[in-house]
Amino acid sequence: QEEMKLTEGTRLILERREVGLDAIPEGCPITVGEADSNFIYRIWYWWLTPLLKKGYYTSLIHEDLPPIHPEDDTDRHSQMFHESWDNAPRNRRLIRALLPIYWKSVLVAAFLRGVTEACTFIAPMLLKSILEFLQDPEQDTWIGILLALGMFVGNVARTLLIQAYLQIIFRVSINVGGVLKSKVYTKALTISHRERQKYTVGEIINFQSVDTKQIQGVCFFSL
């Protein structure tokens, strides 16, 4: 019975792919990068819609993926981190090497977080005003409409601010993980043979994967 369900599901997927591929015009760009999208498309992530649509109908290949955002280029971040690492003092060297690169993103994320918390406190106040409006029939109708619109706009703004905040901290976390892995890999290639004998291949791989992943998680949850 499970094999029959699998066969039926495969048939439906193939039919869906045939219809979907016919609906995609030839020579039409399937994906547009985030950097080439306008403000509205970035807020609602509409720039991902063509990619998701094509992935729904057929398998994606590397050429279908949009170009990486210039702000997320690993080579660019690694170069800035290496320069900052060389100029950072020995005391808390990692933190002082990362702050000059990501302090602007951290400040923006903190600001968005503060505004989000403010919207959280405003919603109960508006709700209280709406309840008071309902209990007082002598108040004008336009006051209730404004209160309802204010509550709606506040919830929408809070949702948009939360997703913008999460996007920033996810981006910072991923970039930090990338530069740390690049630094460990570069260090492993440049150390002398005597120093390399102090660490096994497994320990070096552990530095690149587990330890950098933990620091990456600290950057995410600390923001």
Backbone hydrogen bonds, N-H to C=O, Kabsch-Sander energy under -0.5 kcal/mol:
donor,donor_aa,acceptor,acceptor_aa,energy
5,K,1,Q,-2.3
6,L,2,E,-2.4
7,T,3,E,-2.5
8,E,4,M,-2.6
9,G,5,K,-2.6
10,T,6,L,-2.4
11,R,7,T,-2.2
12,L,8,E,-2.1
13,I,9,G,-2.1
14,L,10,T,-2.3
15,E,11,R,-2.4
16,R,12,L,-2.4
17,R,13,I,-2.3
18,E,14,L,-2.1
19,V,15,E,-2.1
20,G,16,R,-2.5
21,L,17,R,-2.8
22,D,18,E,-1.6
23,A,19,V,-1.2
24,I,20,G,-0.7
24,I,21,L,-0.6
28,C,25,P,-1.1
32,V,47,W,-0.7
36,D,33,G,-0.6
37,S,34,E,-1.3
42,R,38,N,-1.6
43,I,39,F,-2.1
44,W,40,I,-2.1
45,Y,41,Y,-0.6
46,W,41,Y,-1.3
47,W,41,Y,-0.9
48,L,45,Y,-1.3
49,T,46,W,-1.5
52,L,48,L,-2.5
53,K,49,T,-2.6
54,K,50,P,-2.2
55,G,51,L,-2.4
56,Y,52,L,-1.4
57,Y,53,K,-1.1
58,T,54,K,-2.6
64,D,61,I,-1.3
65,L,61,I,-0.6
65,L,62,H,-1.1
72,D,69,H,-2.0
73,D,70,P,-1.2
77,H,73,D,-2.0
78,S,74,T,-2.8
79,Q,75,D,-2.2
80,M,76,R,-2.0
81,F,77,H,-2.4
82,H,78,S,-2.6
83,E,79,Q,-1.9
84,S,80,M,-2.3
85,W,81,F,-2.8
86,D,82,H,-1.9
87,N,83,E,-1.3
88,A,84,S,-0.9
93,R,90,R,-1.1
96,R,92,R,-2.1
97,A,93,R,-1.3
98,L,94,L,-1.7
99,L,95,I,-2.4
101,I,98,L,-1.0
102,Y,98,L,-2.1
103,W,99,L,-1.7
106,V,102,Y,-2.1
107,L,103,W,-2.2
108,V,104,K,-2.4
109,A,105,S,-2.4
110,A,106,V,-2.3
111,F,107,L,-2.4
112,L,108,V,-2.6
113,R,109,A,-2.2
114,G,110,A,-2.2
115,V,111,F,-2.4
116,T,112,L,-2.2
117,E,113,R,-2.3
118,A,114,G,-1.9
119,C,115,V,-2.3
120,T,116,T,-1.7
121,F,117,E,-1.5
122,I,118,A,-1.7
123,A,119,C,-1.7
125,M,121,F,-0.9
126,L,122,I,-2.3
127,L,123,A,-2.3
128,K,124,P,-2.2
129,S,125,M,-1.9
130,I,126,L,-2.2
131,L,127,L,-2.2
132,E,128,K,-2.2
133,F,129,S,-2.1
134,L,130,I,-2.2
135,Q,131,L,-1.4
136,D,132,E,-0.7
136,D,133,F,-0.7
139,Q,136,D,-1.2
143,I,140,D,-0.7
144,G,140,D,-0.9
145,I,141,T,-1.9
146,L,142,W,-2.3
147,L,143,I,-2.3
148,A,144,G,-2.5
149,L,145,I,-2.7
150,G,146,L,-2.7
151,M,147,L,-2.2
152,F,148,A,-2.2
153,V,149,L,-3.0
154,G,150,G,-2.3
155,N,151,M,-2.0
156,V,152,F,-2.3
157,A,153,V,-2.8
158,R,154,G,-2.2
159,T,155,N,-2.1
160,L,156,V,-2.3
161,L,157,A,-2.5
162,I,158,R,-2.2
163,Q,159,T,-2.1
164,A,160,L,-2.1
165,Y,161,L,-2.5
166,L,162,I,-2.8
167,Q,163,Q,-2.0
168,I,164,A,-1.9
169,I,165,Y,-2.2
170,F,166,L,-2.4
171,R,167,Q,-2.2
172,V,168,I,-2.6
173,S,169,I,-2.5
174,I,170,F,-2.5
175,N,171,R,-2.4
176,V,172,V,-2.6
177,G,173,S,-2.2
178,G,174,I,-2.1
179,V,175,N,-2.4
180,L,176,V,-2.1
181,K,177,G,-2.0
182,S,178,G,-2.1
183,K,179,V,-2.2
184,V,180,L,-2.5
185,Y,181,K,-2.4
186,T,182,S,-2.5
187,K,183,K,-2.5
188,A,184,V,-2.3
189,L,185,Y,-1.3
190,T,186,T,-1.2
191,I,187,K,-1.5
196,R,192,S,-2.2
197,Q,193,H,-1.3
198,K,195,E,-1.2
199,Y,196,R,-1.3
204,I,200,T,-1.9
205,I,201,V,-2.4
206,N,202,G,-2.1
207,F,203,E,-2.1
208,Q,204,I,-1.8
209,S,205,I,-1.9
210,V,206,N,-0.6
211,D,206,N,-2.2
212,T,207,F,-1.0
213,K,209,S,-1.5
214,Q,210,V,-2.0
215,I,211,D,-2.2
216,Q,212,T,-2.3
217,G,213,K,-2.1
218,V,214,Q,-2.1
219,C,215,I,-2.2
220,F,216,Q,-1.5
221,F,217,G,-2.8
222,S,218,V,-2.3
223,L,219,C,-0.7
